[in-house]
Amino acid sequence: MKITKVTAIPASSSPRGQARNYVFVKIETDEGITGWGEATAGPLAVATMVDEFGEVLIGKDPHRIEQHWQTLYHHFHVRGGVVQLSAISGIEIALWDIKGQALGVPVYELLGGKMRENIWCYGRWDGLTPELAVENALRHTEQGLTALKGDPFDHRGLFIPIQAERVAIQKLEAVREAVGDDVELLVEVHGRLAPADAIRIGNAMEPYRPFVYEEPVPPQNLDALARVAEQVNIPLATGERHLTKWDYTELLARQIVKMIQPDIVQAGGILELKKIAAMAEAHYVGFQPHNPYGPFCTIASLHVDACTPNFMIQEGGIHPWFQDATIGDFPVQKDGYLPLPTAPGLGVAMNEDWLAANPWRADAAPWRAPDGTVPSLQETNWS
């Protein structure tokens, strides 16, 4: 079998009336098997990188996934960065899809076999006010979800005003009271607190028993994160902005966090996530793939979740539009769990009619606010 074509397909969706852009990857072979992946990262430049890397792979055996990963990662003397890694991830995911289809088994069977039949997942408890946060939380628990994540912070910049701090704590308090103690609540910060503020707020939130306190400070400074871990009893999580196993080496060695959250479409793909998870397992750290993007971010993550010993919980993947955008039996959550795909390869394919009807949109929601600051989750609906 040989690779005959690698194509990046930019597309968009508007699940909440607000357009978001995605990049999907299609790899064709001379035996008629087509693999699909996802390389969403924000910039359209990722699509160009996929096409450039695709030229390197034409005529190659798609089964040699590790070799192709190493070739693409070392393609440039200066390597890494979200554009290169997202392109590699999308291609790598599609290659696993091809391999599974060719061998007639789901991808997780090629990674050691499944350890669990269903994947615990979470919804959201976000809201601009405590009342709206409660409304959103109850809407998700009524769907059977037993874990929810929310970003209660609506300030810009690193230093939080006292009123925004009070409202954030009030939101968590209100949601905990509304859903009871049997629902796990994750608190997401998106790295928007200075260490002293993160410590003070974390201690104020402790009575409401957060499952994890995610990215309380910007992820670049491990000393700052360690300072928070030493003075807050809530377990910490981080990793959605880390790329490849090398980014996790010092973080794991220092035993700062309870759970890591690598992104399968930005950290290197399926096998790279499996390697990162194994590193975490050796340090007694849990694993939860970051998953704010399209259907192949979800479906690829589920295959890794299925066969990973230290898997804890899966983010997201609960979007009705995924059913329209894909062909096949896309997993649907029930009672807080997502079932595993059962068809060969990844188990689903992109619907090319949907792709044609939903092209990339220049007016899609920006990844940064007009004043240059990172938008809050409430403004963007990012996860």
C-alpha positions as CSV (number, residue, x, y, z in Angstrom):
1,M,0.0,0.0,0.0
2,K,1.2,3.5,-0.9
3,I,0.1,7.0,0.0
4,T,-1.2,8.8,-3.1
5,K,-2.5,12.0,-1.7
6,V,-2.5,14.1,1.5
7,T,-5.0,16.9,1.7
8,A,-5.8,19.6,4.3
9,I,-9.5,20.6,4.3
10,P,-10.3,23.7,6.3
11,A,-13.9,23.9,7.5
12,S,-16.1,25.7,10.0
13,S,-19.1,25.1,12.2
14,S,-21.5,27.3,14.1
15,P,-22.9,25.1,16.9
16,R,-23.9,28.0,19.1
17,G,-24.4,30.6,16.4
18,Q,-20.8,31.5,16.5
19,A,-18.5,30.2,13.8
20,R,-15.4,28.3,14.6
21,N,-12.8,27.1,12.2
22,Y,-11.2,23.6,11.9
23,V,-8.6,21.8,9.8
24,F,-9.2,18.2,8.8
25,V,-6.7,15.9,7.1
26,K,-7.5,13.4,4.4
27,I,-5.0,10.7,3.3
28,E,-5.7,8.6,0.3
29,T,-4.0,5.3,-0.7
30,D,-3.6,3.2,-3.9
31,E,-5.7,0.5,-2.3
32,G,-8.7,2.7,-1.9
33,I,-8.4,3.1,1.9
34,T,-8.8,6.7,3.1
35,G,-7.8,7.9,6.5
36,W,-9.0,11.0,8.3
37,G,-7.4,13.1,11.0
38,E,-7.6,16.6,12.5
39,A,-5.0,19.4,12.7
40,T,-7.0,22.2,14.3
41,A,-4.9,24.7,16.1
42,G,-6.3,28.1,15.2
43,P,-4.2,29.4,12.3
44,L,-5.0,28.6,8.7
45,A,-1.2,28.2,8.3
46,V,-1.6,24.6,9.6
47,A,-3.4,23.6,6.4
48,T,-0.4,24.8,4.3
49,M,1.9,22.8,6.5
50,V,-0.2,19.7,6.1
51,D,0.0,20.1,2.3
52,E,3.8,20.7,2.5
53,F,4.3,17.6,4.6
54,G,2.0,15.6,2.4
55,E,4.4,16.0,-0.5
56,V,7.1,14.3,1.6
57,L,4.8,11.3,2.2
58,I,3.6,10.6,-1.4
59,G,4.6,7.1,-2.5
60,K,5.4,6.0,1.1
61,D,4.0,3.0,3.0
62,P,1.3,4.4,5.4
63,H,1.9,1.7,7.9
64,R,5.3,3.1,8.9
65,I,3.8,5.6,11.3
66,E,6.7,6.1,13.7
67,Q,9.1,6.6,10.9
68,H,6.9,9.2,9.2
69,W,6.4,11.0,12.5
70,Q,10.2,11.2,13.1
71,T,10.8,12.3,9.5
72,L,8.3,15.1,9.7
73,Y,9.3,16.2,13.2
74,H,13.0,16.5,12.0
75,H,12.1,18.0,8.7
76,F,13.2,21.5,9.8
77,H,16.4,22.3,11.7
78,V,14.3,24.5,14.0
79,R,11.5,22.2,15.0
80,G,8.4,22.3,17.2
81,G,5.7,24.9,17.6
82,V,2.0,24.6,17.3
83,V,1.8,24.8,13.5
84,Q,4.3,22.1,12.8
85,L,3.0,19.8,15.6
86,S,-0.6,20.2,14.7
87,A,0.1,19.3,11.0
88,I,2.1,16.3,12.2
89,S,-0.7,15.3,14.6
90,G,-3.4,15.4,11.9
91,I,-1.4,13.3,9.5
92,E,-0.4,10.8,12.2
93,I,-4.1,10.4,13.3
94,A,-5.1,9.7,9.7
95,L,-2.3,7.2,9.3
96,W,-3.6,5.2,12.3
97,D,-7.0,5.3,10.7
98,I,-5.6,3.7,7.6
99,K,-3.7,1.1,9.5
100,G,-6.7,0.1,11.6
101,Q,-8.9,-0.2,8.5
102,A,-6.3,-2.2,6.6
103,L,-6.0,-4.7,9.5
104,G,-9.8,-4.7,10.2
105,V,-9.6,-3.6,13.8
106,P,-10.2,-0.4,15.9
107,V,-7.1,1.6,16.5
108,Y,-7.1,0.9,20.2
109,E,-6.6,-2.8,19.4
110,L,-3.2,-1.8,17.8
111,L,-2.2,0.0,21.0
112,G,-2.5,-2.8,23.5
113,G,-6.3,-3.5,23.4
114,K,-9.0,-1.9,25.4
115,M,-9.0,-1.7,29.2
116,R,-12.5,-0.3,29.5
117,E,-15.8,-0.4,27.6
118,N,-16.9,3.2,28.2
119,I,-15.1,6.5,28.7
120,W,-16.1,8.8,31.6
121,C,-16.6,12.3,30.3
122,Y,-17.6,15.7,31.5
123,G,-19.8,18.6,30.3
124,R,-19.8,22.3,31.4
125,W,-20.9,24.5,34.2
126,D,-19.9,27.9,32.8
127,G,-22.0,31.0,33.0
128,L,-21.6,34.8,33.2
129,T,-23.5,34.9,36.5
130,P,-24.0,32.3,39.3
131,E,-27.6,31.8,38.1
132,L,-26.5,31.1,34.5
133,A,-23.8,28.8,35.7
134,V,-26.3,26.8,37.7
135,E,-28.7,26.7,34.7
136,N,-25.9,25.4,32.5
137,A,-24.8,22.8,35.1
138,L,-28.3,21.5,35.6
139,R,-28.8,21.2,31.8
140,H,-25.8,19.0,31.6
141,T,-26.6,16.8,34.7
142,E,-30.1,16.3,33.2
143,Q,-28.3,14.7,30.3
144,G,-26.8,12.2,32.7
145,L,-23.4,13.7,33.1
146,T,-21.7,13.2,36.4
147,A,-18.8,15.6,36.0
148,L,-18.7,19.2,34.8
149,K,-15.9,21.8,34.1
150,G,-16.3,25.5,34.2
151,D,-14.2,28.7,33.9
152,P,-15.8,31.1,36.4
153,F,-13.3,33.9,35.6
154,D,-14.4,36.8,33.4
155,H,-11.5,39.2,33.8
156,R,-8.7,40.1,31.4
157,G,-5.1,39.9,32.1
158,L,-3.1,38.3,34.9
159,F,-4.3,40.3,37.9
160,I,-7.9,39.7,38.9
161,P,-10.1,42.5,40.3
162,I,-11.7,41.7,43.6
163,Q,-15.2,41.8,42.2
164,A,-14.4,39.2,39.5
165,E,-12.8,37.1,42.2
166,R,-15.9,37.2,44.4
167,V,-18.2,36.3,41.5
168,A,-15.9,33.4,40.4
169,I,-16.2,31.9,43.9
170,Q,-19.9,32.6,44.1
171,K,-20.4,30.7,40.8
172,L,-18.7,27.6,42.1
173,E,-20.5,27.8,45.4
174,A,-23.9,28.1,43.6
175,V,-23.2,25.2,41.2
176,R,-22.0,22.9,44.0
177,E,-25.2,23.6,46.0
178,A,-27.3,23.0,42.9
179,V,-25.8,19.7,41.7
180,G,-24.9,18.2,45.1
181,D,-21.7,16.5,46.2
182,D,-21.9,13.5,43.9
183,V,-21.1,15.5,40.7
184,E,-17.4,16.2,40.2
185,L,-16.7,19.9,39.4
186,L,-13.5,20.9,37.6
187,V,-12.3,24.5,37.8
188,E,-10.7,25.9,34.7
189,V,-8.6,29.1,34.8
190,H,-6.8,29.2,31.4
191,G,-3.6,30.5,33.1
192,R,-5.2,33.8,34.0
193,L,-4.0,34.2,37.6
194,A,-0.8,35.4,39.2
195,P,0.5,32.9,41.8
196,A,-0.6,34.8,44.9
197,D,-4.1,35.2,43.5
198,A,-4.3,31.6,42.4
199,I,-3.3,30.5,46.0
200,R,-5.9,32.8,47.6
201,I,-8.7,31.8,45.3
202,G,-7.8,28.1,45.4
203,N,-8.0,28.1,49.2
204,A,-11.4,29.9,49.0
205,M,-12.7,27.3,46.6
206,E,-11.5,24.3,48.6
207,P,-14.8,23.9,50.6
208,Y,-16.6,23.2,47.3
209,R,-14.3,20.2,46.6
210,P,-13.1,20.8,43.0
211,F,-11.9,17.7,41.3
212,V,-8.9,19.6,39.9
213,Y,-7.8,23.3,39.6
214,E,-6.7,23.5,36.0
215,E,-3.9,25.8,34.7
216,P,-4.2,28.3,37.6
217,V,-1.2,30.2,36.4
218,P,0.4,30.6,32.9
219,P,1.9,27.2,31.9
220,Q,5.4,28.4,31.0
221,N,6.7,28.9,34.6
222,L,6.9,25.6,36.6
223,D,8.2,27.4,39.6
224,A,5.0,29.5,39.8
225,L,2.9,26.3,39.4
226,A,4.8,24.5,42.1
227,R,4.3,27.5,44.4
228,V,0.5,27.1,43.9
229,A,0.7,23.3,44.4
230,E,2.5,23.7,47.7
231,Q,-0.1,26.1,49.2
232,V,-3.4,24.8,47.8
233,N,-5.0,21.5,48.7
234,I,-7.0,21.2,45.5
235,P,-5.2,18.9,43.0
236,L,-3.7,20.7,40.0
237,A,-4.0,19.9,36.3
238,T,-2.2,21.4,33.3
239,G,-0.9,20.5,29.9
240,E,-3.3,21.6,27.2
241,R,-0.6,24.0,25.8
242,H,2.3,21.5,26.2
243,L,3.7,19.9,23.0
244,T,5.3,16.5,22.8
245,K,6.9,14.3,25.5
246,W,9.8,16.7,25.9
247,D,7.5,19.4,27.3
248,Y,6.3,17.0,30.0
249,T,9.7,15.8,31.2
250,E,10.4,18.4,33.9
251,L,6.7,18.9,34.8
252,L,6.3,15.2,35.7
253,A,9.6,14.8,37.4
254,R,8.7,17.6,39.8
255,Q,5.4,15.9,40.8
256,I,3.5,19.2,40.7
257,V,0.1,18.0,39.2
258,K,-2.4,15.3,39.7
259,M,-3.5,15.2,36.0
260,I,-2.0,16.1,32.6
261,Q,-4.1,17.2,29.7
262,P,-2.2,16.9,26.4
263,D,-4.0,17.7,23.2
264,I,-4.1,14.9,20.6
265,V,-4.2,17.3,17.7
266,Q,-1.4,19.5,18.9
267,A,0.9,17.3,21.0
268,G,1.9,14.9,18.2
269,G,-1.0,12.6,17.6
270,I,-2.1,9.2,18.9
271,L,1.2,7.4,19.6
272,E,2.7,10.6,21.1
273,L,-0.2,10.9,23.5
274,K,0.3,7.2,24.4
275,K,4.0,7.9,25.2
276,I,3.2,11.0,27.3
277,A,0.6,9.0,29.2
278,A,3.1,6.3,29.9
279,M,5.5,8.9,31.3
280,A,2.8,10.2,33.5
281,E,1.9,6.7,34.7
282,A,5.5,6.3,35.9
283,H,5.0,9.4,38.1
284,Y,1.6,8.4,39.4
285,V,-0.1,11.2,37.4
286,G,-3.5,10.8,35.7
287,F,-4.2,11.4,32.1
288,Q,-7.1,13.4,30.4
289,P,-6.8,14.5,26.7
290,H,-7.6,18.1,26.0
291,N,-10.5,18.2,23.6
292,P,-12.0,21.5,22.5
293,Y,-12.0,21.0,18.7
294,G,-13.7,18.9,16.1
295,P,-15.0,15.3,15.9
296,F,-11.6,13.8,15.2
297,C,-10.1,15.3,18.3
298,T,-12.7,13.4,20.2
299,I,-12.6,10.1,18.3
300,A,-8.8,9.8,18.3
301,S,-8.7,10.6,22.0
302,L,-11.2,7.9,22.8
303,H,-8.9,5.3,21.2
304,V,-6.1,6.4,23.5
305,D,-8.4,6.5,26.5
306,A,-9.5,2.9,25.9
307,C,-6.0,1.4,26.4
308,T,-4.3,3.8,28.8
309,P,-4.0,2.6,32.4
310,N,-3.8,6.0,34.1
311,F,-6.8,7.5,32.1
312,M,-9.0,9.5,34.4
313,I,-11.7,11.4,32.5
314,Q,-12.3,12.7,28.9
315,E,-13.1,16.3,28.1
316,G,-16.0,17.2,25.9
317,G,-17.0,15.4,22.7
318,I,-20.6,16.0,23.4
319,H,-21.6,18.1,20.3
320,P,-24.7,17.2,18.2
321,W,-23.1,18.6,15.0
322,F,-20.5,15.9,15.1
323,Q,-23.3,13.5,13.9
324,D,-23.9,15.6,10.8
325,A,-20.2,16.2,10.1
326,T,-19.2,12.5,10.2
327,I,-20.2,9.2,8.5
328,G,-20.5,6.2,10.8
329,D,-21.6,5.5,14.3
330,F,-20.2,8.5,16.2
331,P,-20.2,7.9,20.0
332,V,-23.0,9.5,22.0
333,Q,-22.7,10.0,25.7
334,K,-25.1,8.2,28.0
335,D,-25.2,8.5,31.8
336,G,-21.9,10.4,31.8
337,Y,-20.0,7.9,29.5
338,L,-19.0,7.8,25.9
339,P,-19.0,4.3,24.3
340,L,-15.9,3.1,22.4
341,P,-15.9,3.1,18.6
342,T,-16.2,-0.5,17.3
343,A,-15.6,-0.1,13.5
344,P,-12.1,-0.6,12.0
345,G,-9.7,2.3,12.2
346,L,-11.0,5.3,14.0
347,G,-14.5,4.2,13.4
348,V,-15.9,7.2,11.5
349,A,-15.1,9.3,8.5
350,M,-15.7,13.0,7.7
351,N,-18.8,13.7,5.6
352,E,-17.3,15.4,2.6
353,D,-20.7,16.9,1.7
354,W,-20.7,18.5,5.1
355,L,-17.1,19.8,4.5
356,A,-18.1,21.3,1.1
357,A,-21.1,23.0,2.7
358,N,-19.1,24.4,5.6
359,P,-15.9,26.1,4.3
360,W,-13.4,28.0,6.4
361,R,-14.8,31.4,7.4
362,A,-12.7,34.5,7.7
363,D,-15.3,36.0,10.1
364,A,-15.1,33.0,12.6
365,A,-14.6,33.8,16.3
366,P,-11.1,35.3,16.9
367,W,-8.6,33.4,19.0
368,R,-7.8,36.8,20.6
369,A,-9.9,39.7,21.6
370,P,-9.6,43.0,19.7
371,D,-7.4,44.5,22.4
372,G,-5.0,41.7,22.1
373,T,-5.9,39.8,25.3
374,V,-7.0,36.2,25.4
375,P,-10.9,36.1,25.3
376,S,-12.6,34.5,28.2
377,L,-14.4,31.2,27.8
378,Q,-17.8,32.9,28.2
379,E,-17.0,35.1,25.2
380,T,-15.6,32.3,22.9
381,N,-17.1,29.1,24.1
382,W,-13.7,27.4,23.9
383,S,-13.2,24.4,26.2
